[in-house]
Amino acid sequence: MHNLGFALDGAWRVLLAGLVLGAGLPVLFALGIRSLAWGAGEASVNASGVTAGTRRPLGTALGYLLFAVVVVGVLLGLTFIVASGFGNKLSFDHIYPTIVAK
């Protein structure tokens, strides 16, 4: 009976890691696109032409912040892959990640 508990414990951890790492960055990217669209405002069309909507700087800033998080995640992933390829590992012992020998 304990084996089933261990298997379920491991399964939900793998599922959570897969959701965060596998779908997390694309979701943040999509939210960044949506935030930029909200920040640009809605354009209106009338007889005299197209007028731009009111801009929302908060939406634009949030969009760029989400894009920065995605870029940092991708760079950390590439750093992890390259470091392990050279026989090193990525350490988070300090505030910033460092490459250390295994």
C-alpha positions as CSV (number, residue, x, y, z in Angstrom):
1,M,0.0,0.0,0.0
2,H,2.9,2.3,0.7
3,N,4.2,1.8,-2.9
4,L,1.0,3.3,-4.3
5,G,1.4,6.3,-2.0
6,F,5.0,6.8,-3.2
7,A,3.9,6.5,-6.8
8,L,1.1,9.0,-6.5
9,D,3.4,11.4,-4.6
10,G,6.0,11.2,-7.4
11,A,3.3,11.5,-10.1
12,W,1.8,14.8,-8.8
13,R,5.3,16.2,-8.5
14,V,6.1,15.3,-12.1
15,L,2.8,16.7,-13.2
16,L,3.4,20.0,-11.4
17,A,6.9,20.3,-12.8
18,G,5.6,19.6,-16.3
19,L,2.9,22.2,-16.0
20,V,5.2,24.9,-14.6
21,L,8.2,24.3,-16.9
22,G,6.4,23.0,-20.0
23,A,3.3,25.2,-20.2
24,G,4.3,28.0,-17.8
25,L,6.5,30.0,-20.2
26,P,4.1,29.8,-23.2
27,V,1.3,31.0,-20.8
28,L,3.4,33.9,-19.6
29,F,4.2,34.8,-23.2
30,A,0.5,34.7,-24.2
31,L,-0.4,36.9,-21.2
32,G,2.4,39.3,-22.3
33,I,0.8,39.6,-25.8
34,R,-2.6,40.1,-24.2
35,S,-1.3,42.7,-21.9
36,L,0.4,44.6,-24.7
37,A,-2.9,44.6,-26.6
38,W,-4.7,45.9,-23.6
39,G,-2.1,48.5,-23.1
40,A,-2.5,49.8,-26.7
41,G,-6.2,50.6,-26.2
42,E,-9.1,49.9,-28.5
43,A,-9.2,51.8,-31.8
44,S,-12.6,53.1,-32.9
45,V,-13.8,53.5,-36.5
46,N,-16.2,56.3,-37.4
47,A,-17.1,58.3,-40.5
48,S,-14.0,60.6,-40.2
49,G,-11.6,57.7,-39.9
50,V,-9.9,55.6,-37.4
51,T,-9.0,57.1,-34.0
52,A,-6.6,55.4,-31.6
53,G,-7.8,54.3,-28.2
54,T,-6.6,55.6,-24.9
55,R,-3.2,54.0,-24.1
56,R,-2.7,52.2,-20.8
57,P,0.9,52.3,-19.7
58,L,0.4,49.7,-17.0
59,G,-0.6,47.1,-19.6
60,T,2.5,47.9,-21.7
61,A,4.8,47.7,-18.7
62,L,3.2,44.4,-17.5
63,G,3.7,43.0,-21.0
64,Y,7.3,43.9,-21.2
65,L,7.8,42.5,-17.6
66,L,6.2,39.2,-18.7
67,F,8.4,39.0,-21.8
68,A,11.5,39.6,-19.6
69,V,10.5,36.7,-17.3
70,V,10.1,34.4,-20.4
71,V,13.5,35.5,-21.8
72,V,15.2,34.8,-18.4
73,G,13.5,31.4,-18.2
74,V,14.7,30.5,-21.7
75,L,18.3,31.7,-21.0
76,L,18.4,29.8,-17.7
77,G,17.2,26.6,-19.6
78,L,19.9,27.1,-22.2
79,T,22.5,27.7,-19.5
80,F,21.5,24.5,-17.8
81,I,21.8,22.5,-21.0
82,V,25.2,23.9,-21.9
83,A,26.6,23.6,-18.4
84,S,25.5,19.9,-18.2
85,G,27.0,19.3,-21.6
86,F,30.4,20.5,-20.4
87,G,30.2,18.4,-17.2
88,N,29.2,21.2,-14.9
89,K,26.0,22.1,-13.1
90,L,23.9,25.2,-12.5
91,S,23.9,26.3,-8.9
92,F,21.4,28.6,-7.2
93,D,23.3,28.9,-3.9
94,H,23.6,32.7,-4.3
95,I,21.1,35.2,-5.5
96,Y,22.2,34.7,-9.1
97,P,22.8,31.4,-10.8
98,T,26.4,30.3,-11.2
99,I,28.0,27.4,-13.1
100,V,30.0,25.2,-10.8
101,A,31.9,21.9,-11.3
102,K,30.0,18.7,-10.4
